[in-house]
Amino acid sequence: MDSTLCRTQLVCHHSVGLGLPWATISKVSVTIPLMGLITLLALRSGVNWLIMLLIIAPACNIILFFTLGAVKRERLESLFGLRHFR
């Protein structure tokens, strides 16, 4: 992450009295290397990169984010304004 962006986020969170979402940051930090490992193993086993890019990678990413709790339904609802995730 760009250091200026990181500093800006720290200042913004601090100015409104919020703490940084360390739990979410740690969950995403675990999810990203797992996604990389899955991608590496799939490509080494001979999976076509286009299939990996369009089908396997997004599915793994969604599954990992929901499994580790990095993304919650309430967040998706507030982000997209949708109610059919329930």
C-alpha positions in Angstrom: 0.0 0.0 0.0 1.2 3.5 -0.8 2.6 5.2 2.3 0.6 8.4 1.7 -2.6 6.4 1.4 -1.8 4.5 4.6 -1.0 7.7 6.5 -4.2 9.3 5.2 -6.3 6.4 6.4 -4.6 6.5 9.9 -5.3 10.2 10.1 -8.9 9.8 9.0 -9.6 7.0 11.5 -7.9 8.9 14.3 -9.7 12.2 13.5 -13.1 10.5 13.9 -12.1 8.5 16.9 -12.1 5.1 15.3 -9.5 2.4 15.7 -8.1 0.5 12.7 -9.9 -2.7 11.8 -7.0 -4.9 12.9 -9.2 -8.1 12.8 -10.2 -7.5 9.2 -6.6 -6.5 8.2 -5.3 -9.8 9.7 -7.9 -11.9 8.0 -7.2 -10.4 4.7 -3.5 -10.8 5.3 -4.1 -14.5 5.8 -6.5 -14.8 2.8 -4.1 -13.3 0.2 -1.2 -15.7 0.6 -3.6 -18.6 0.7 -5.1 -17.4 -2.6 -1.6 -17.1 -4.0 -0.7 -20.7 -2.9 -3.9 -22.1 -4.4 -3.2 -20.3 -7.7 0.4 -21.5 -7.8 -0.6 -25.1 -7.1 -3.4 -25.0 -9.7 -1.1 -23.6 -12.4 1.7 -26.1 -11.6 -0.8 -28.9 -11.8 -1.5 -27.9 -15.4 -4.7 -25.9 -15.1 -5.1 -23.5 -18.0 -4.3 -19.9 -16.8 -7.5 -18.5 -18.4 -9.7 -21.0 -16.5 -7.7 -20.2 -13.4 -8.2 -16.5 -13.9 -11.9 -16.5 -14.8 -13.3 -19.4 -12.7 -11.1 -20.9 -10.0 -9.4 -17.8 -8.6 -12.6 -15.7 -8.0 -14.4 -18.7 -6.5 -11.5 -19.5 -4.2 -11.2 -15.8 -3.2 -14.9 -15.6 -2.3 -14.8 -18.8 -0.4 -11.7 -17.8 1.6 -13.1 -14.3 2.4 -16.4 -15.7 3.7 -14.8 -18.7 5.5 -12.3 -16.6 7.4 -14.9 -13.9 8.0 -13.0 -11.1 6.3 -16.3 -10.2 4.5 -19.6 -10.3 6.2 -23.1 -10.2 4.7 -23.9 -7.0 6.4 -21.0 -5.3 4.7 -22.1 -6.5 1.3 -25.6 -5.3 2.0 -24.4 -1.8 3.0 -21.9 -1.7 0.2 -24.3 -2.6 -2.6 -27.6 -1.6 -0.9 -28.9 -5.1 -1.6 -31.1 -7.1 0.7 -31.2 -10.5 -1.1 -28.0 -11.8 0.5 -30.0 -13.1 3.4 
